């Protein structure tokens, strides 16, 4: 075996002497340098070059052969062709340069993604192996910049957001009061790429038939479906265990997470044991990280008033007792969309595909959902795979409210045909603003196209009429301000009598604490009155909610559901209305002192004032940020008294340049899910120049630096 004797190899003895993977050059041109600069990481369908030390005499007496190996047990072995035959095969070219050969490898645009091991064989004229160079490893990812790749996305602005951006915004709350969660996807953080492939290796398909699984990893439809199954741990060695109400013993309250990186690292370091706990936005955030890391353009989507229709009748039945119910709806529900061509479906189904890793219903026996074309949902083509009927109901189902009569019979109170599937949102590619993509999922409410889609999908359609509908004689409204968690506030139930006769009404107003997916946490307060409402007049009933009324039962989502129910004397049909009131919490103030320079300490300040009329115990701040620092807790000693201001100062050293987000979460015994963010511009620092050093793929930290 030959060994290089140049002064660089003596000066840097850790460098491989036989092979130069040219990782810096290759990773830069393949847009993977954010993942790693030392290891070779390339994208399929795009050539890359490595240098192998082979002397002229060896080449004159023989020729080279290249063999690729995939899988822990060599499940796939590929002989690289010496010349291009068609786009479906690996091939290579070579160029002799003194005592080394430059090998340029060309992967097909539909190559298997994963970790490859390359063997370079020097062959004699009669076909014997003269020399074998092994130990060459590289990773191959999807390539959305290559027009022949199934994940090709031609818009560079969208690629920068949906593939390269590590910082995201997840929309939550209610359709009337949309709030946002900053999320650290961190797809380029250390070891995350390896963990993403580890997730695939632990899937049921991989463990059952590793060879078949490996061969199918060229298909983004297959890969993305595996990810939706593996992000939840319901059927397999998946990443996250879901839990939607307390207690969250032996785990983390889902609202505490601010990013995917600590979740994935914990799952990997624990030997593929499920991390506790996740809810829909956490599942979606982790899935977005994995898919972006593998090279599939992905965005996180929030659907407001999302239906969960388990029996396929496109109707969610809500019975006004607070027992568990078969159907339900969620104030918001998060999933992801990934961009890809669907060669397995008829024309017209390319583009954004819905993928939902939250375990709700089984698909082909497994808790996963998608990929399903967004266009199929909009057009009502529910026969396409995967899971179109369930997803269609999430954005289109009716909500029917029932009550149970004394004899056990159910009475229909109200049918809502317009609330489900509202303000479907994702982060804009042009900044931190919200983009409404509802019209990608459904035609405008009441349009002819919408009616045709409903008929195709089998949903009951209310017959159109040219007559102007008369307003109901009795109307019921709920009004409220936008309260803050910890404050006392009023809810007003108003009955309006539009008729010509007085109405004698029994009115009940009920406030309960619920989770964002409608799980009942306890009754806060209720009151019932009998009142006469004069013709063409109204009556207002005030329900005063004090902090002590909801403090003990409010969930970490700080959500109060108020229902008003009325019955008029002599009228068989009761009427009702309902609203969800999110209680806002104050944001943390996060500020940076001075300029941020890579690999140099910078100090940040966090300030927070207790808004509750009660002390907070067990306070802990958690800080993290892609390219800034790994998730780290900062504990607060003692109690934080009502109105008391707490200030925390900490230092960290950014590890990568660029525009970054520092994310902070605060949790305590009485108050959780308090967030704060700061935008950090990390600048480069000057460094001494050593001629030719870039050829060896060393990180700047290995080289003498000068502070700017």
C-alpha positions, 0 to 999 in steps of 0.5 A: 500500500502506498503512503503519501510523504508530503509535508502536509500529511506529516503535519496532519497525521490524522489524514487518510493517505490513500484517499482524498474524499475532497469533502469540502469541495464536494459538500459545498457543490452538493449543498451539504456543507451545513451538515458536515465538512469532513465527511463526504455527503452528496446528493443523487443525480449529481457527480462528485470526485475523489482522489485515490493514490494509485501509481502509473505502473498499476494503471498501465498493467490493469484497470479499475473497478468500483463496487458500492455496498449498502446496508449493515449486511451488504443487502445491496451491492452495486458494480459501478459501470465504467461508462454511461449507459443509461440514467438508471445506473451508477458509472464513473470516469477517471483521470490520472494525475501523477501518482493519483487518480481522480475518480468522478462518480455519477449516481442515478437520480433515482439512486437509493439514499443512505450510507455507501461503502466504496471499494476501489479494485485495481484489476490485472488484465486477466481479471485478478484483484491486484490491490483493493482500497476499502474504508471509503464511505459517503452518504447519498441524499435526495436532490431537489435541485436535480430535475430528474429527481422525484423531489425536484423543486424548481423554485430556489426561494422555496428550497431555501425555506423548505429544505435549508432553513433550520428555524420554523414557526408553527401556528397554533391556538384557534382560528379566531386567535392564531398564535405561533410557536418558534421551532428549531428543526436543526436538520443540520446539527451534529449527528442528526443525519445519522439519527435520521437513517437510524430511524429508517433502520428501526422501522418494521419494514427494515427489521422484517426484510432489510434487503427489500427495505433498502432497495425501496429507499430510492422512493420518496413516497416509501421513505416519507411513509416510513417516517410518518410511521416511525416518528410516533412509537405506537407500532414500532421502535418509533421516536415519540410517545404521544400523550394528550393530558396530564400527568406527564410522569417520567417524561416531558410536557409536550409544550416544553419542547422547542425543537427536534434535536434533543428529541432525536438525540435522546431517542438515539442515545437511549437505544431507540426507546420512545421519548415522552411525550409528544403532541401533534406539533411535536410529531410534525416538527420532528418529521419535518426535521427528518424529511428536510435532512434527507433532502425532501422539501417539507413544510409544516402545516396547521389546520384550524378546527380539524375534524377527527372522523373515525367512521368515514361519514364526513360528520363529527358527532359531539354529544353534550355530555362530557364523556369520551366521544368517538369523533372529535375535533381539534382547535388546531392540528399540525401535519407536514407536506412534502414535495414530490412526484407521484409516479404511483398515481395518475397524472395531476397528483404531483406536488405537495403531499400530506403526511401526518405522523400523529397517531390517530388512526391506522393506515394499512394496519399501522399508525401512519398517514400519507403521503396524500396529494393536496390536489386530491383533497381539493378535488375530492378524489378520495380513491387515491392513496394514501388515507385521502378520506380521513384527510378530506374529513379533517378539512371538510367534515360537518360538526353535529351537536347532540344532547341526551334527553331524559329517556336516553334518546339523542336530540340534534341541536345544531349542525355546523357546516363551515367551521372545519378546515379554516385558515390552513397555515404555514410559514411564509418563504419570505419571512416569519409571516403566516401564509394562508393556504386554505385554497390549496385544500378546498374551493371557496365556501359556497362555490359551485366547485365546492358543491361538486367536490362534496358530491363527488366525495359523498358528503351531504350537500345542502340544497341551494336556494335563491331565496334570502334566508330569514334570520332565526327568531332567537339568536345566541351569542358569546362575547369576551375580551382577550384574557390573560392567564392569571387574570379574572375576566367576564364572558357575556352570553347574549340572547336576541329575540328578533320575533314579534312576541316575547320569549320565555327562555331557560339559559345555561352558560357553562365554562370548562377547561379543555385541551387543544384537541377537546379533551375535557379537563374539568368544569370551571363555572356554570350558571342557569337562569330563566329570563323573559326576553322582550320582542325585538330586544335582548338579554345579556348574562355575565359569567365572571371567571376568576383565576381560582375558578380555572387555575386547578383544571386548566391544561398547559394549552390555557384553553377555556371552552364556553357553551351557551345553551337555551330553550324557549318555552313552547319551542321544541328545538333548543339552540346553542353556541360555543366558543373557545377562549385561549388565555394568553401568556406573556412572552419572555424577553430575550436580548443579546449583549454585543455582536455574535461571532462564531466560536466566541462567547456571547452573553444573552439576557432573559427576563420574565415577570410572574403574571399570576396572583400566586407564586411559581415553584420549580421554574426552569428555562430551557435554551437552544438554537440551531448553530448556536447551542444544544438544549440546556436547562437553567433552573431558578432557585426558590419561588417567583412571587406574584409580580416578581421579575426574574432576570437570567444571564448566560453565555454560549459560543455559536458554532455556525455563522448565519442568521440564527434563532435563539429559543427559550422556554419557561416552565413551572408548577403553575405556568407552562409553555412561556416562550421567547425568541431572539434573532442572532446574526452570527458573523465570521471571525478572521483566520490566518491563511495557510496555503493549500489547507482547504484541500484537506477538508479541515474545519476552521477550529483546527487552524490558528485563528485571529479574532476580528 
